[in-house]
């Protein structure tokens, strides 16, 4: 049976500032790079056969630490990208609440009902991510091999 490890990307300046980043390609900050290196070390002596990441630099750089540890390339899979927050991207929660009153509360209380303007719904991102995971599982790799994947919200 194949095993998959999900690893969330390290911190970005927008994480630190509380900004929605989704599809915006915001790089890791210094702490994020340290977190990514620590995450790769946490995998210990696990046998990793593939390292797969979204195309966003914060994810692929995070995955790169694990890939380097195991002498593997980072395979990019666009379907693993974070949710597209649409017009919310780049804004803080306070700014979103001012521009779209009540929508942030709906996102927190019933995210399956929320539709971010110009962005993806949870249904959209779920369909996209599950399709990518099915492709990863169907792809090359020995039984018993493990893979490290950075996925949406992993």
Residue pairs with C-beta under 8 A, 6 or more apart in sequence:
1 143
1 144
2 137
2 141
2 143
2 144
2 145
2 146
2 147
3 145
3 146
3 147
4 133
4 136
4 137
4 146
4 147
4 148
4 149
5 43
5 46
5 48
5 146
5 147
5 148
5 149
6 149
6 150
6 151
6 154
7 39
7 62
7 63
7 66
7 148
7 149
7 150
7 154
8 62
8 150
8 153
8 154
9 28
9 32
9 36
9 56
9 58
9 59
9 61
9 62
9 150
10 28
10 29
10 31
10 32
10 33
10 34
10 35
10 36
10 39
10 58
10 61
10 62
11 28
11 29
11 31
11 32
11 35
12 21
12 26
12 27
12 28
12 29
12 32
12 58
13 26
13 29
14 20
14 21
14 24
14 26
14 90
15 21
15 32
16 29
17 92
18 92
18 93
19 89
19 90
19 91
19 92
20 85
20 88
20 89
20 90
20 91
20 92
20 96
21 82
21 85
21 89
21 90
22 82
22 83
22 84
22 85
22 86
22 88
22 89
22 119
23 56
23 81
23 82
23 84
23 85
23 89
24 89
24 90
25 56
25 57
25 58
26 57
26 58
27 57
27 58
27 61
28 36
28 57
28 58
28 61
28 62
32 58
32 62
33 61
35 62
36 61
36 62
36 64
36 65
37 65
39 62
39 65
39 66
40 65
40 66
40 68
40 69
41 69
43 66
43 69
43 148
46 146
47 144
47 145
47 146
48 66
48 69
48 70
48 72
48 145
48 146
48 147
48 148
49 72
49 141
49 142
49 145
49 146
49 147
50 72
50 75
50 136
50 139
50 140
50 141
50 145
50 147
50 148
51 63
51 66
51 67
51 70
51 72
51 73
51 74
51 75
51 147
51 148
51 149
52 63
52 74
52 75
52 76
52 77
52 80
52 136
52 147
52 148
52 149
52 150
53 59
53 60
53 62
53 63
53 74
53 75
53 76
53 77
53 80
53 149
53 150
54 60
54 76
54 77
54 78
54 79
54 80
54 81
54 82
54 150
54 151
54 152
55 76
55 77
55 78
55 81
56 81
56 82
59 80
59 81
59 150
60 74
60 76
60 150
62 150
63 74
63 148
63 150
64 74
66 72
66 148
67 73
67 74
77 132
77 135
77 136
78 132
79 128
79 129
79 131
79 132
79 135
80 129
80 132
80 149
80 150
80 151
80 152
81 152
82 125
82 152
82 153
83 119
83 120
83 122
83 125
83 152
83 153
84 116
84 118
84 119
84 120
84 125
85 116
85 119
86 116
86 117
86 118
86 119
86 120
87 99
87 116
87 117
87 118
87 119
88 96
88 100
88 116
88 117
88 119
89 119
91 99
93 104
96 103
96 104
97 103
97 104
97 105
100 117
103 114
103 116
106 113
106 114
107 114
107 116
111 122
112 121
112 122
112 123
114 121
114 122
115 121
120 128
125 152
129 151
129 152
132 151
133 149
133 151
136 147
136 149
141 147
